[in-house]
Amino acid sequence: MSDQDLTLSPTRPYLARAIYDWICDNNLTPHIMVDATQKYISVPEQFVQDGQIVLNIAPHAVHVFSMDQEAISFSARFGGVSRDIYVPFRALLGIYARENGQGLFFDASEYEDINAEQIELESEQKEDVKTAKKKSNLRLLD
């Protein structure tokens, strides 16, 4: 098998999870820097500056936190209003500790080879699977 035949998944989700765990394990405050100009992102627009936004993702600051292979999602309050946040990994620029700035910033070109249509199709397929799992299999028997 040649290198051209082998398609590897992006490293960003794995590295982000590891850094997030390291930051939390050391009782620091994890923040993410996000490219707010990317597609399929949901962040409070009023806090975007120069096309970027920094979000506090500390466990005590967010609710329903999820970091899967495609995105980081959670609910948080902004100006007293609860908002659902969705950050695809292609929009994640970095993850670091607020207190000392230690963390990891990512190469923007990592996702260039991944077709945006492929990402959208995979997201739709996963939503279909989630919807299918929610359907009940219970039947009434006489």
N, C-alpha and C positions, 0 to 999 in steps of 0.2 A: 504494500500500500504506500503510495507516495504522499508527500506532504500536501499536495494539491487535492487529493481525494479526502483528506481528513479535515472535517469541519469541527473546530473546537468552539465550545460555548465561551462567552465573554467571562473574564475574570472578575469584573467589577462587583457583581453580587456577592461573590465569595469573600473578596477582600473587604468590602463594606461591612458585611456581617462580622468578620473577625475584628475589625477596628472598633465597631460599635460595642462588641462584647468587652474588648480590652478597656475602652473608655469607661464603661459602666462598672467593670470589675475594680477599677481604680478610683471609684467614687468621683469621677469627673463628669462634666456635662457635655454630651454629644450634640454637635451641631452639624448640619449638612449645608453645603453650598450648592445651589441648583441653578441651572441654565433655564430661566423662565421663558425663553423663546422657543423651546422645543414643542413638538406636537404632543397631544394627549396628556398634557400636564394640567393639574388643578392645584393652584396656589392662590392666595389672596393678592390680586393684582395691585392693590393700593400700597403694598409693602415691597414691590419689585423696584430695584434701583439698578440702572445700567444693564437691564436685561437679566439680572441675577437676584436671588433672594437667599437669605440665610435663615434656616429654621432650627429651632431647638427641638430635639427629638428625645429628650430625657424621659425616662419612664414616668416620672411624676408630672410631666408637662403634656403628655399625649394620652389618648384613649384608643383602644382597638388598633394597636400598632401591629403592622405586618411588614416583613421584609422577605419577599419571595424572590424567585429568579427573574421576574420582570420589573418589579417596582417596589417602592417603599410607599406604604399608605397608612394613614392614621387620621384621627380626628383631634383637633386642637381649637383653643379659643383665641380669637384675634379681636381685640377691642371689645371683649365681652360676648362676642358672637361665635358660636361653634361652627367650624368649617371642616369639611372632609378634604383631606390633602391626598394627592396622588402624584408621585414622582417616578416616572419610568427611569430605569438605570441609565439609559442613554443621556438623560438630562442631569444626572448626578455629577457634579464637578469635584466634590471632595467631601470628606467626613473628618472631623477633628474635634479635639477637646477645647471648650471655650477657655478654660483656665490657663492653658499653656500653649495652645495652638498645635500640639502634636496630633498627627493623624496621617491622612493619605489624600493626595490630590491625584486625579485621574487624567490619563491621556485622552484627549477629546477624539482622537482618531480611532479608538478601539471599536467604535460602533459604525465606522464608515462603510465597512464591507457588508454590514447587515442591512439588507433591503428593508426600508420602512414598511412596504406592503407586506413583507413576510412577518414583521413584528405585529402589525395590525391583525393579520389573519390568525396568528398564534393567540393573540389576546382574545379575539372573538371566539376561537375554539375553546379556550379555557372558560370563558363566560358561559358557553353552551354546556360544558361539562358541569359547571357549578349549578346551573339552572336545572339540569337533568337530575343531579343528585338531590335537589330540594323536593322533587316530585315524590309524593307518597306512593308506596306500593301496597297500601292497605286495601283490602276488598271486603265488602259486606257478604257474609255467608248466611244463607237461610237455614 
